[in-house]
Amino acid sequence: MAIAMPSVRGCEVKECAFNRDGCAAFAMTMGQDGCATFIQLDTVGGLDKVTAQVGACQKADCVHNSNLECKADFVRISGANGECMMYEAR
């Protein structure tokens, strides 16, 4: 069964190659310690026009996590490691 993935409505991690005034990855993964899609390269990554989505979330202790899928309406990413600002412990 397909589910709607939450959109990434903002990313403040300027060092990420996928950040083009917001996340330009088609889908990102939220890891245990922050955005697992984060990569620091001189190359610009991602798509020209895209609304990034959360493809998977490893933060199993978050209230929005169900079977490693994010159920929040949207996410915002910030901080040095790309922390999810929607994270809320169970």
Secondary structure, DSSP 8 states (H G I E B T S, - for coil): ------EEEEE--TTSTTBSSSB--SEEEEETTEETT----SS--S-SS---EEEEE--TTBTTEETTEE-SSEEEEETTTTEETT--B-
